[in-house]
Amino acid sequence: MNESKAWLFVIIGGLLEVVWASGFKYEEIPPLVVLIAILASFDLIIRATKVLPVGTVYAVFAGMGTVGTTIVEMVLSGGAVSLLRILLILLLLACIIGLKLTSKGSEN
């Protein structure tokens, strides 16, 4: 697998993390979908760590989940939207992008 495909796996895994994490709270997401999303997301990041540094993969995966679930929470439950909260999400996104850009492949 090449690095581009590995990064695609990380992105898809991060998006699936938003699905399963949100499924813990929102009944609209069926339990079977939550289970499939958990298994698929972890399978994808495990595959990505065969090519990319595990620390970077996990940080990007968890960061995407944090940003995604925060946005879902703000949209679906009318959570507080403040300038500070938006700035912190943007800062987290900047860190995720920075990790991706400075990644040099496998730690081997």
C-alpha positions as CSV (number, residue, x, y, z in Angstrom):
1,M,0.0,0.0,0.0
2,N,1.3,3.5,-0.8
3,E,1.1,6.6,1.5
4,S,-1.8,8.2,-0.4
5,K,-4.0,5.1,0.1
6,A,-2.9,4.9,3.8
7,W,-4.0,8.6,4.3
8,L,-7.3,7.8,2.5
9,F,-7.8,5.0,5.1
10,V,-7.0,7.4,7.9
11,I,-9.6,9.9,6.6
12,I,-12.3,7.3,6.1
13,G,-11.5,5.9,9.5
14,G,-11.8,9.3,11.1
15,L,-15.2,9.9,9.5
16,L,-16.4,6.5,10.7
17,E,-15.2,7.5,14.2
18,V,-17.6,10.4,14.0
19,V,-20.4,8.0,13.1
20,W,-19.8,5.5,15.9
21,A,-19.0,8.1,18.6
22,S,-22.2,10.0,17.7
23,G,-24.1,6.7,17.7
24,F,-23.5,6.4,21.4
25,K,-25.7,9.4,22.0
26,Y,-28.1,9.6,19.2
27,E,-30.7,6.8,18.9
28,E,-31.2,7.7,15.2
29,I,-28.0,5.8,14.5
30,P,-28.8,2.1,14.8
31,P,-26.5,-0.1,17.0
32,L,-25.5,-2.3,14.1
33,V,-24.3,0.8,12.2
34,V,-22.3,1.8,15.3
35,L,-20.7,-1.6,15.6
36,I,-19.8,-1.8,11.9
37,A,-18.4,1.8,12.0
38,I,-16.2,0.9,15.0
39,L,-14.8,-2.3,13.4
40,A,-14.3,-0.6,10.0
41,S,-12.6,2.5,11.5
42,F,-10.1,0.5,13.6
43,D,-9.4,-1.9,10.7
44,L,-8.6,1.1,8.5
45,I,-6.3,2.8,11.0
46,I,-4.5,-0.5,11.7
47,R,-3.9,-0.9,8.0
48,A,-2.7,2.7,7.7
49,T,-0.1,2.2,10.5
50,K,1.6,-0.4,8.4
51,V,2.8,2.5,6.2
52,L,2.5,5.7,8.3
53,P,3.8,6.5,11.7
54,V,1.4,5.2,14.3
55,G,1.5,8.3,16.5
56,T,0.6,10.5,13.6
57,V,-2.2,8.2,12.4
58,Y,-3.7,8.0,15.8
59,A,-3.5,11.8,16.4
60,V,-5.1,12.5,13.1
61,F,-7.8,9.8,13.6
62,A,-8.6,11.1,17.1
63,G,-8.5,14.7,16.1
64,M,-10.9,14.1,13.2
65,G,-13.2,12.3,15.6
66,T,-13.0,15.2,18.1
67,V,-13.7,17.9,15.6
68,G,-16.4,15.8,13.9
69,T,-18.3,14.9,17.0
70,T,-18.1,18.4,18.3
71,I,-19.6,19.7,15.1
72,V,-22.3,17.0,15.2
73,E,-23.1,18.0,18.8
74,M,-23.4,21.7,17.9
75,V,-25.6,21.0,14.9
76,L,-27.9,18.3,16.3
77,S,-28.4,19.3,19.9
78,G,-28.0,23.1,19.6
79,G,-24.8,23.0,21.5
80,A,-23.1,26.3,22.3
81,V,-21.4,27.9,19.4
82,S,-19.0,30.5,20.5
83,L,-16.0,32.2,18.9
84,L,-13.6,30.5,21.3
85,R,-15.0,27.1,20.5
86,I,-14.7,27.7,16.8
87,L,-11.1,29.0,17.2
88,L,-10.2,25.9,19.3
89,I,-11.6,23.6,16.6
90,L,-9.6,25.5,13.9
91,L,-6.5,25.2,16.0
92,L,-7.0,21.5,16.4
93,L,-7.5,21.2,12.6
94,A,-4.3,23.1,12.0
95,C,-2.4,20.7,14.3
96,I,-3.9,17.7,12.4
97,I,-2.9,19.2,9.1
98,G,0.6,20.0,10.4
99,L,1.0,16.4,11.6
100,K,0.0,15.1,8.2
101,L,2.3,17.5,6.3
102,T,5.3,16.6,8.5
103,S,4.8,12.9,8.3
104,K,7.6,11.1,6.5
105,G,6.2,7.6,6.3
106,S,7.0,4.6,8.4
107,E,8.8,4.9,11.7
108,N,10.9,1.8,10.9
